[in-house]
Every structure is written in C-alpha cells, then in structure tokens.
C-alpha cells in the first residue's frame, strides 16, 4: 500500500464532502446533530469530533456512576462503534450477523429488531474479527453496512427495509466492517480486504433510492480517484507543492495499483 497516495486521495475527498455539507445538509439531521441530547452521527458530528458538550457527568461525579440497566445483542464477539440516539430511541448494532436493535429509552423495551441473513462464508474473509463499526442516520432511515458488502437502509421507525445496495463481492475478498456516513443527500461507505488485493474506494449512494452516484478509488489515475492534481498538495523540498498529474501511478511499480491498497474500513 502507498500510504502517501492514499492519504492525499482521501484528504481531498473528505474536503470536498465537507465543503458540500453547508449547502446540502439534511436539515433534520443537521438539527439532531446540533442538539447534545442526541448522538445522531457515529462520531457525533460531520467533522467526527467524538465530543459531547453535556456536563451532567463530569470529573467530580464520574466515579459515582452505577449501572442503570443492561441488555445483550446475543452476539458474543467484539462490539465496536457507538450506538445512535435519536430522541427517545437508541439504535444498537452487533458484530456479524449485524443485528440492529431499536430500544425505547423510556422503558428499555425493544421497538424492533433487524437481523439480516448473510452467507456464513463471508466470515472466512473478514480481517480482525467480525466487527461492525456502527450505523448512520439520515432522511428518516438507519443505514447498516453489512459484512457481505450490502448497504441496507431501514425505516428508523419500523425497521422495515427501504432499499439495499451491493457495493462489493465477498468471493473476491471484499467485505465491510465500516460505519456508513451521511452527507447531505448521499450515504458514503467504503470497502475492506486490502490483504486480499482489494482496491480501496469510497462509494456514494443516493439517500432516497440507494442508486450509486459516484465511486472514488484510493489508488490509480486521477480520474478514478476523483482528485484534482493541481489542488492536492504535498510537502516537498521544504514547501507545499501540487502533487501533479497521476501521482498515484508514479508511486506504484507497473500496474500494482490495481492489486489493492488504501481500503476504507475506517
């Protein structure tokens, strides 16, 4: 993997996505994120700050915290990622088989549960346990990125499947452990499997229909990476300069850029 190329490519993608938020943000999601009583995005906000301004728990009383209630997903593997909280509902996810559970926070009852049916063989090509790094919310939907590379949009109120999209092929070593992210009218997700020669990429889907909008690769020619070589900068000889045309191709030997690198499981 060429780390410099990967970082540069993803940095400009992140910058472009963040720049479009102001103009295109889902107004409901924007409001939910601004209210500290919610945790409406996997990392708290569009900038992934992972910070809450709530002050009820602080350095003076944190040592007095006690368990109020517990529940189990029924899956005895590593759990990663935070639950989402939208109003009085908490949305919890599990490792493979990637359950989603909506919990009423007022009385801790289950509002609905979703458990996808996935081919167990996908586990054999998953790296670093069968984790799932979280859910996303937007447009009244909960978004789950399944291990088998299927992106699922669920009705946040009922748990019914609204649409699905297939963004990879487990038989080619492609899997998913990442949390999807909502930016405006699009849902962004990634891909795992660099150890199997999977070529890293970000895929954007229309939030209402699930149709693919664009794909940006971590390696390869600029047109595949959706990268502007004149605006993407690198530090060389004591100063920042543009990376220049097709910088990724120049940093790999031959066509090795086609054989994997920069997978986007984070």
C-alpha positions in Angstrom: 0.0 0.0 0.0 1.3 3.5 -0.8 0.2 5.5 2.3 1.1 8.9 0.9 -1.1 8.5 -2.1 -3.9 7.0 0.0 -3.9 9.9 2.5 -3.8 12.5 -0.3 -6.6 11.0 -2.2 -8.9 10.5 0.9 -8.0 14.0 2.2 -9.3 15.8 -0.9 -12.4 13.6 -0.9 -13.1 14.4 2.7 -12.5 18.1 2.0 -14.9 18.0 -1.0 -17.6 16.2 1.0 -17.3 18.5 4.0 -17.5 21.6 1.8 -20.8 20.4 0.3 -22.4 19.9 3.7 -23.3 23.5 4.3 -25.3 23.7 1.1 -26.8 20.2 1.0 -27.1 19.0 4.6 -30.2 17.1 5.6 -31.9 19.8 7.7 -33.4 17.2 10.1 -30.0 15.5 10.6 -28.3 18.9 11.0 -30.7 19.8 13.8 -30.3 16.5 15.5 -26.5 16.8 15.5 -26.7 20.2 17.0 -28.7 19.0 19.9 -26.4 17.4 22.6 -29.3 15.3 23.7 -28.9 13.2 20.6 -26.0 11.2 19.2 -27.2 11.2 15.6 -23.9 10.5 13.8 -21.4 7.7 14.5 -18.7 10.2 15.6 -21.0 12.8 16.9 -20.9 15.3 14.1 -19.9 15.8 10.4 -16.3 16.5 11.5 -16.0 13.3 13.5 -15.1 15.2 16.7 -16.4 12.4 19.0 -17.1 15.1 21.6 -20.3 15.9 23.6 -20.7 19.2 25.4 -23.0 17.6 28.0 -21.9 18.4 31.6 -24.2 16.2 33.8 -21.3 13.7 34.1 -18.0 15.5 35.0 -14.7 14.9 36.8 -16.4 15.4 40.2 -19.1 12.7 39.9 -17.9 10.3 37.2 -16.7 7.9 40.0 -20.2 7.6 41.3 -21.7 6.2 38.1 -23.6 2.9 38.5 -25.3 0.6 36.1 -28.9 1.6 35.5 -29.9 -1.2 33.1 -28.2 -3.7 30.7 -29.2 -5.6 27.5 -27.5 -8.1 25.3 -27.4 -8.3 21.5 -27.0 -12.1 21.8 -23.7 -12.0 19.8 -20.6 -13.0 21.7 -18.0 -11.3 19.6 -16.3 -7.9 19.6 -18.6 -4.9 19.6 -17.2 -1.7 18.1 -18.7 1.7 17.3 -21.2 3.8 19.4 -25.0 3.4 19.5 -27.0 6.1 17.9 -29.5 8.1 20.0 -32.3 9.9 18.2 -34.8 11.4 20.6 -36.1 8.6 22.9 -34.7 5.8 20.7 -31.3 4.2 20.9 -30.1 2.2 17.8 -27.7 -0.6 18.7 -25.7 -2.7 16.3 -23.8 -6.0 16.6 -20.9 -7.8 15.0 -21.8 -10.4 12.3 -24.6 -11.3 11.6 -25.0 -7.5 12.0 -28.2 -7.2 14.1 -29.8 -3.8 14.5 -32.0 -3.2 17.6 -34.1 -0.1 18.3 -34.6 0.4 22.0 -37.1 2.7 23.7 -35.0 4.6 26.3 -38.1 5.4 28.4 -38.7 1.8 29.4 -35.9 -0.2 27.7 -38.3 -2.2 25.5 -37.3 -3.3 22.0 -39.2 -1.3 19.4 -37.9 -3.5 16.6 -35.1 -5.8 15.6 -33.5 -6.4 12.2 -31.3 -9.5 11.6 -30.0 -9.9 8.0 -29.5 -13.4 6.5 -25.9 -13.5 5.3 -23.8 -16.3 3.9 -21.6 -17.5 6.8 -18.7 -17.9 4.4 -18.1 -14.2 4.5 -16.6 -14.6 7.9 -13.7 -16.5 6.4 -12.5 -13.4 4.5 -13.1 -10.9 7.3 -10.0 -9.4 8.9 -9.6 -8.6 12.6 -12.7 -10.3 13.9 -16.3 -9.9 12.7 -16.8 -6.4 14.0 -19.1 -3.7 12.7 -18.2 -0.1 13.4 -21.6 1.4 13.6 -24.8 2.8 12.0 -25.7 6.0 10.3 -28.9 8.1 10.3 -30.5 10.4 7.8 -33.7 11.0 5.8 -35.7 9.0 8.4 -33.6 5.9 7.8 -31.0 3.9 9.7 -28.1 2.7 7.5 -26.4 -0.6 8.1 -23.3 -1.7 6.2 -23.4 -5.5 6.4 -20.3 -7.7 6.3 -21.3 -9.2 3.0 -20.9 -5.7 1.4 -24.7 -5.0 1.2 -25.7 -1.5 2.3 -29.2 -1.5 3.9 -31.5 1.4 4.5 -34.0 0.7 7.3 -37.1 2.7 8.2 -36.0 4.3 11.5 -39.5 4.0 13.0 -40.4 0.4 11.9 -37.2 -1.4 11.0 -38.5 -2.2 7.5 -36.1 -2.4 4.6 -36.4 0.6 2.4 -33.7 -0.2 -0.1 -30.4 -2.2 -0.4 -27.3 -1.7 -2.5 -24.5 -4.2 -3.2 -21.1 -2.4 -3.2 -18.7 -5.4 -3.2 -18.1 -9.1 -3.8 -17.1 -11.3 -0.8 -15.9 -14.1 -3.2 -13.2 -11.6 -4.4 -12.1 -11.0 -0.8 -14.3 -7.8 -0.4 -16.1 -7.3 2.9 -17.3 -4.4 5.1 -16.8 -3.5 8.7 -17.1 0.2 8.4 -19.8 2.6 9.5 -21.5 4.4 6.7 -21.6 8.2 6.8 -24.4 10.6 5.7 -23.5 13.8 4.0 -26.5 15.8 2.6 -28.4 13.6 0.1 -25.8 10.9 -0.1 -24.6 7.9 2.0 -20.9 7.2 1.8 -19.4 3.8 2.5 -16.1 2.1 2.0 -14.6 -1.4 1.5 -12.3 -3.8 3.3 -10.0 -6.5 2.1 -6.6 -4.9 1.3 -4.9 -8.1 2.4 -6.7 -9.9 -0.5 -5.7 -7.4 -3.1 -8.9 -5.3 -2.9 -8.6 -1.8 -4.3 -9.7 0.7 -1.8 -12.6 3.0 -2.6 -15.4 5.2 -1.3 -18.9 4.8 -2.8 -21.7 7.3 -2.6 -25.3 6.3 -2.8 -28.4 8.4 -3.2 -30.0 8.5 0.2 -33.6 8.1 -1.1 -33.1 5.4 -3.8 -29.9 3.6 -3.0 -28.6 4.2 -6.5 -24.8 4.6 -6.8 -23.8 8.2 -7.5 -20.0 8.1 -7.7 -17.0 5.9 -6.8 -13.6 7.3 -5.8 -10.6 5.0 -5.6 -7.7 5.3 -3.3 -5.2 4.4 -6.0 -4.8 4.8 -9.7 -5.3 7.6 -12.2 -6.6 10.9 -11.1 -9.9 10.3 -12.9 -10.5 7.2 -10.8 -9.5 8.9 -7.6 -11.7 12.0 -8.4 -8.6 14.0 -7.4 -7.6 17.5 -8.7 -3.8 17.2 -9.1 -3.4 21.0 -9.1 -5.2 21.5 -5.8 -4.0 18.4 -3.9 -0.8 19.4 -2.2 2.3 17.5 -0.8 5.3 18.7 1.1 8.5 18.5 -1.0 11.9 20.2 -0.5 10.6 22.4 2.3 7.4 23.7 0.8 3.9 22.6 -0.3 3.5 21.9 -4.0 0.8 20.3 -6.1 1.2 16.5 -6.4 0.9 16.8 -10.2 -0.9 14.6 -12.7 -1.4 10.9 -11.9 0.8 11.0 -8.8 -0.6 7.7 -7.7 0.5 5.9 -10.9 4.0 7.3 -10.5 4.3 5.9 -6.9 3.5 2.3 -7.8 5.5 -0.1 -9.8 3.8 -1.1 -13.0 0.1 -1.9 -12.5 0.4 -2.8 -8.8 -2.1 0.0 -8.0 -4.7 -2.4 -9.4 -3.9 -5.0 -6.9 -5.0 -3.4 -3.7 -4.3 -0.5 -1.3 -6.0 2.1 0.7 -9.0 0.1 1.7 -11.5 2.3 3.5 -12.7 0.3 6.5 -12.1 3.2 8.9 
